[in-house]
Amino acid sequence: MGAYKRLYLDDANDLMRLLFEEVAKDKTNDFSYFVDGFMNCKYRRMLDKGYSRIINMTYDELLSYLHRDCNEIFKEGSFSIDSLQAGWIGRMYNNLQFETKISSVDIYKKLPLDKMMKLFVPLHTTSEEVALEKIMQNNLH
């Protein structure tokens, strides 16, 4: 079993989807810089360990904590992506960590943002299960 029960996976996935979508919509933030920082920050590590306090936060609460404790992950810049793509990437990162039990830091090393962006086009219209299976087979041996 993972750090938290499958029962909470949808909540954690939705939190990551919304976080990534909303950060992507804010065109003053450099999205690439944010993802790199977030995937390596203490709140992502807490999610990896199944901290219910984080899983049960609203997007606004998590964003407030990130600005307070990890403000360095927010940087003005010009790198942006579509919010739909950003949300899919956030869900996939979370699902990959849950299914593989590999830390988010290590997943991000194997699947940096640019690689996930390339996987979006062929995989985002398939089911999450199929997308996860293909990503895990080809990238996380």
Buried (B, 14 or more C-beta within 10 A) or exposed (E): EBBBEEEBBEBBBBBBBBBBBBBBEEEEBBBBBBBBBBBBBEBBBBBBEBBEEBBEBEBEEBBEBBEEEBEEBBBEBEBBBEBEBBBBBBBBBBBBBBBBEBBBBBBBEEBBBEEBBEBBEEBBEEEBEEBBBBBBEEBBE
